[in-house]
Amino acid sequence: MMTNPGFKPGTNIAMKLPAHLFDQTVSFYEETLSLPVEYEEESAVVDFGAVRLWLDKVPAMTQPELWLEVTTPDTVAASDYLRQQGVVRCDQVEPLPEGLDGFWIAAPGGIVHLVAREA
């Protein structure tokens, strides 16, 4: 059995939102809670203390989903280890930005996680 390559919580959480809930949700964080929000293409990024909360507009979605990030020093070892643990990779859920060393997995219950190399 392989040794755990070491995982840490990442600094990003993504809330994938159907288009009809996006504006309301951004307004909740920016106007109601008065948290700082930066805007990017189809996303708003909320300064959520130690993490960045990405609010992503995903027109094909019918209900919100929460996606999490974990980091590791070695993504190849992490992939091998997770496969041995029976964890399913789901790289088809969303393309990764060019140059990002990582991959997608699904935890039990279907919560999507980005496994990325530590910066």
N, C-alpha and C positions, 0 to 999 in steps of 0.2 A: 504494500500500500504506500502511496506517495505521501510525502510530508506536505502539510498545508503551506502554500507559498507565502502566506501572510496577506490578510485583507484588512483594509481600513475604510471607515465611512468616507465617502467623497464629499465634495462641497457643492454638489448640484442635486437638486430635486426637480423633476419636471411634472407638471400637472398638464396632461393632455386633455384639451377641452373641445367639445363640439362647438361649431361656429356660433350656434344660438346662445351659448353660455359665456363666450369669450369676453365680450364687452362688460357684462355684468360682473364677472369675476375680477377682471382688471380693476374696475371701479371700486369693488369691495376693498381690495388691498390698497389702492391708491387714495381713494376719497374717504371711505369709511374708516379704515385703519390708519391712514396717513403714512403709509410706508413708502420709501423711495422706490420709484419704478423707472426703468429704462426701457425704451422701445426698440425692437429689432423687427425686421420683416414681418413674419406672422407670429411673433412672440413678444411678450413683455417679461422683463426680468425684475423680480422683486428682491430688494435687499432684505434678507430674512435672517440677519445676524450672521452667524458663522457659515450659513449656506446661502446659495442663490436659488431662489424659487423661480423656475422657468414656467411661464404660463404660455402654452403652445396651442394655437388655433389649428385644429385638425378637422376639417369639414366632414370627413368620412366617419368620424366617431359619433356614437349615439349617447354616450355617457362619459363622464370624466374618468380618467385613470391617473394613478400616481406612479411615476417611475423613479427609481432611486439609482444612485451611483456608489460603487465601491472601487477602491483603488488597490493596486498590487504592484510590487516591484518587478514582476516578471509575468507578462500576460500569457506567454506560451506555457509556462509551468502551471499557471492558474487554470488555463483551458484544460490541460491534461488532468489536473487534480479534480476539477469540477466534473469532467466527463466520468472519471472513476467513481465519483460520488453520486452519479446518476442525474446530474443537473443537465437540463436541456438547453442547448444554445438556440437562440431565436434571432439570428442576424438579419432575417428578412423583415423585421418589424420596422426598421428605419435605417437608411444609409447613414454611416458615420461621416463626420467631416473629414476631408482629405488630410492625411497626416496623423490622425488620431489613432494611437495604438490601443485598440480595445475591441470589445465584442459585447453582444447582448445575450443575456440569459433570462430565463423565467424561473422565479422561485415557486415553491408550492403555493397554490392559490392563484397563480398567473401574474403576480407582480413582476414587471419587467425591471431588470437591473442592467445598467451599463457597468462593465468591468473594464477599467481603464488603467493604463500604466501610471504610476505616481509621477507627479511633475518634479 
